Amino acid sequence: MKKIINDQVLYDSEKRVLSAQGERMVLSAPTARLLELFIENNYKQLNRELIIEEVWGRHGMIPSGHSLNKSVSMLRKAFTALGMDDLIVTIPREGFLFEAQIKNVSDEVLNCSMATLSTVNKTIKFARYRKSVLLFLFSFIIFVSVGVILVAMLRDHDNVVHVIKSGACDIYTTDDNSTEKVSQFLNSPKWQNFNSICKGRNKVIVFYDDNSLSAGNKLKEYFFSVCKMDQKGIASECENYIY
């Protein structure tokens, strides 16, 4: 007789074999008789004395409680290896309870059921594979994007040059600004209003740049950022100005 347990594991009582997803577990004769007793009394509590008598005593064997515990342990390990747990419940000082859905199947129905199960397993494996690929692609895209951003930031940083040190201030500008532009900025009323910050104790970095507002006139837009520098060389508390 062949039975399907929880629509997942096939038990062939003639061969004493549990199988699922290509895995086969051959049971010893006492362990197979124990499983068959559990199946016949599914969802029923069986006391230890009854189990020992049915599995061993009726077959001319004189077992001990250790034999029962060993067979239960082997049966649990077999189910776990085939992807099922907690089918056998231990009732302390009483016995055991087997809880599972059991179906009797013919060879024709069995072949159809196992084919369906195989299809389901392949679908699950494919879904997991596709999820892994998507996660890899997503991580790769993020990695490349971060790399591009860092390269762009480094390129922008390469265009910044140190102009002059004035008191506690280090003044920087872009390398396409001429000395004349820098001189005009340092002599401008706007900078003179902020020059006092270079006399403080905290080191201050000033970034300066200017751009034409349009290609058809000579108007300029000046902007600079004043930041405090802590002892670790980290800039903070930046203030931006445009005029």
Residue pairs with C-beta under 8 A, 6 or more apart in sequence:
1 13
1 14
1 104
2 10
2 11
2 12
2 13
2 104
2 105
2 106
2 107
2 110
3 10
3 11
3 13
3 39
3 102
3 103
3 104
3 105
4 10
4 11
4 102
4 103
4 105
4 110
4 113
5 11
5 39
5 84
5 87
5 100
5 101
5 102
6 84
6 87
6 100
6 101
7 101
7 103
7 113
7 117
8 20
8 82
8 83
8 84
8 117
9 18
9 19
9 20
9 79
9 82
9 83
9 84
10 18
10 19
10 20
10 110
10 114
11 17
11 18
11 35
11 39
12 19
13 32
13 36
15 26
16 26
16 27
16 28
16 29
16 32
17 24
17 25
17 26
17 27
18 24
18 25
18 27
18 35
18 78
18 79
18 82
19 25
19 82
20 82
20 83
21 82
21 83
21 117
21 118
21 121
23 81
23 82
25 78
25 81
25 82
27 35
27 74
27 75
27 78
28 71
28 74
30 55
30 56
30 61
30 63
30 67
30 71
31 71
31 74
31 75
31 78
33 54
33 55
33 59
34 51
34 55
34 68
34 71
34 72
34 75
35 75
37 46
37 51
37 54
37 55
38 46
38 88
38 96
38 98
39 98
39 100
39 102
41 98
42 98
42 99
42 100
42 102
43 97
43 98
43 99
44 97
44 98
45 91
45 94
45 95
45 96
45 97
46 95
46 96
46 97
46 98
47 94
47 95
48 65
48 68
48 94
48 95
48 96
50 95
51 68
51 95
51 96
52 63
52 65
52 67
52 68
55 63
55 68
55 71
56 62
56 63
56 67
57 63
72 88
72 90
72 96
75 88
76 85
76 87
76 88
79 85
79 87
79 88
86 99
87 98
87 99
87 100
88 96
88 97
88 98
89 96
89 97
89 98
89 99
90 96
91 97
105 113
159 174
159 175
159 176
160 172
160 173
160 174
160 175
160 207
161 172
161 173
161 174
161 175
162 170
162 171
162 172
163 171
163 172
163 173
163 182
163 208
164 171
164 182
164 186
165 171
166 195
166 198
167 198
167 199
168 197
168 198
168 199
168 200
168 201
168 202
168 203
168 204
169 197
169 198
169 203
169 204
169 205
169 206
170 203
170 204
170 205
170 206
171 186
171 205
171 206
171 208
172 205
172 206
172 207
172 208
173 181
173 182
173 185
173 207
173 208
173 209
174 209
177 208
177 209
177 210
181 210
182 208
185 191
185 208
185 210
185 222
185 224
188 222
190 222
190 241
190 243
191 224
194 226
194 241
197 204
197 226
198 204
202 228
202 229
202 230
203 228
203 229
204 226
204 227
204 228
204 229
205 226
205 227
205 229
205 235
206 224
206 225
206 226
206 227
207 224
207 225
207 227
208 222
208 223
208 224
209 222
209 223
209 224
210 220
210 221
210 222
210 223
211 220
211 221
212 218
212 219
212 220
212 221
213 219
213 220
213 221
221 242
221 243
222 242
222 243
223 240
223 241
223 242
223 243
224 240
224 241
225 238
225 239
225 240
225 241
226 238
226 239
226 241
227 235
227 236
227 237
227 238
227 239
228 235
228 236
228 237
228 238
229 235
230 236
